[in-house]
Amino acid sequence: PLGPVITSIVVGDCTYFPDQSPNLCKIAPGTQFTINGSYFGPSTGGGIVITCTSCGGGNATIDSWNPNWLTNPSPYNNQIVATASQAICGSTIAVWTDTSGATTFLIRCADGSPTST
């Protein structure tokens, strides 16, 4: 099976397109964000979103995972809505389905940089 592909991440009025957007979006604990992409599948219990790869337990709360899957299953135009439980600037957002994962999107620091100095 193909792994998930993240095509954009929306955080409030900020949209990030991997390998295209020059600026990052800020995510803090409690921030809700939407991940758009392909090959997310229905996630039969094994899907996770990680917002903090270095702090252990950085799994976000999944608010919805491909809500249209039952009525319109498709490998394309998939969507996950999640809320960050932890976030560290310079960390990444990762999506893991039941079988594989995709990582993209550095989290912006409060000063606007991708990592704190």
C-alpha positions in Angstrom: 0.0 0.0 0.0 1.0 3.6 -0.6 1.9 5.8 2.4 0.2 9.0 3.3 1.1 12.2 1.4 0.5 15.6 3.0 -0.4 18.2 0.5 -1.2 21.1 2.9 -1.7 22.0 6.5 -4.1 24.7 7.6 -3.7 26.4 10.9 -6.2 29.2 11.4 -5.6 31.6 8.5 -2.2 30.2 7.7 -1.8 27.5 5.0 1.5 25.6 4.5 2.2 23.7 1.3 5.2 21.3 1.6 8.2 22.2 -0.5 6.3 25.3 -1.7 5.5 27.7 1.2 8.4 29.9 2.3 6.8 30.5 5.7 5.7 28.2 8.5 2.6 28.2 10.6 2.6 28.5 14.4 1.2 25.6 16.4 1.0 25.6 20.2 -0.6 23.1 22.6 -4.4 23.4 22.1 -4.1 24.6 18.5 -6.5 22.9 16.0 -5.2 22.2 12.5 -6.3 20.5 9.4 -4.0 18.1 7.3 -5.0 17.6 3.7 -3.5 14.9 1.5 -3.8 11.5 0.0 -3.7 7.9 1.0 -4.8 8.5 4.6 -7.4 5.7 4.4 -10.1 5.1 7.0 -7.6 4.5 9.9 -9.0 1.4 11.7 -7.5 2.5 15.0 -3.8 2.7 14.2 -3.7 6.3 12.8 -1.9 9.0 14.7 -0.7 12.5 14.2 2.4 13.6 16.0 3.2 17.3 16.7 6.3 16.8 18.9 8.8 14.2 17.8 11.3 15.0 20.5 9.2 15.3 23.6 7.8 11.8 23.8 4.0 11.6 23.9 3.5 14.3 21.3 0.5 12.6 19.8 -2.2 15.1 18.8 -5.9 14.5 19.6 -7.7 13.3 16.4 -10.9 15.3 16.0 -11.8 13.7 12.7 -10.0 11.3 10.3 -11.3 11.2 6.8 -15.0 11.9 7.7 -16.3 11.3 4.2 -14.7 7.8 3.9 -17.9 5.9 4.5 -19.9 7.7 1.9 -17.1 8.5 -0.6 -14.0 6.4 -0.1 -11.1 7.8 -2.1 -7.3 7.7 -1.9 -7.4 11.5 -2.7 -8.7 14.6 -1.0 -8.3 13.1 2.4 -8.5 15.2 5.5 -7.5 14.9 9.2 -8.5 17.5 11.8 -6.4 17.4 15.0 -5.6 19.4 18.1 -2.0 19.6 19.3 -1.4 18.3 22.8 2.3 19.3 22.7 4.3 21.3 20.2 7.9 22.5 20.1 9.2 24.9 17.5 11.4 23.3 14.9 9.6 19.9 15.4 7.6 18.4 12.6 4.1 17.1 12.0 3.9 13.5 11.2 0.9 11.4 10.0 1.0 7.7 10.6 -1.8 5.4 9.2 -2.3 1.8 10.1 0.7 0.8 7.9 2.9 3.7 7.1 3.7 7.4 7.7 4.6 10.8 6.2 6.4 13.6 7.9 6.4 17.3 6.8 5.9 20.8 8.1 8.3 22.3 10.6 6.5 24.1 13.5 7.2 27.8 13.6 8.7 29.4 16.7 7.1 32.4 18.4 9.8 34.6 16.9 8.9 33.4 13.4 12.0 31.2 12.9 11.7 27.5 12.2 13.9 26.8 15.3 14.7 28.9 18.3 18.1 30.4 18.7 
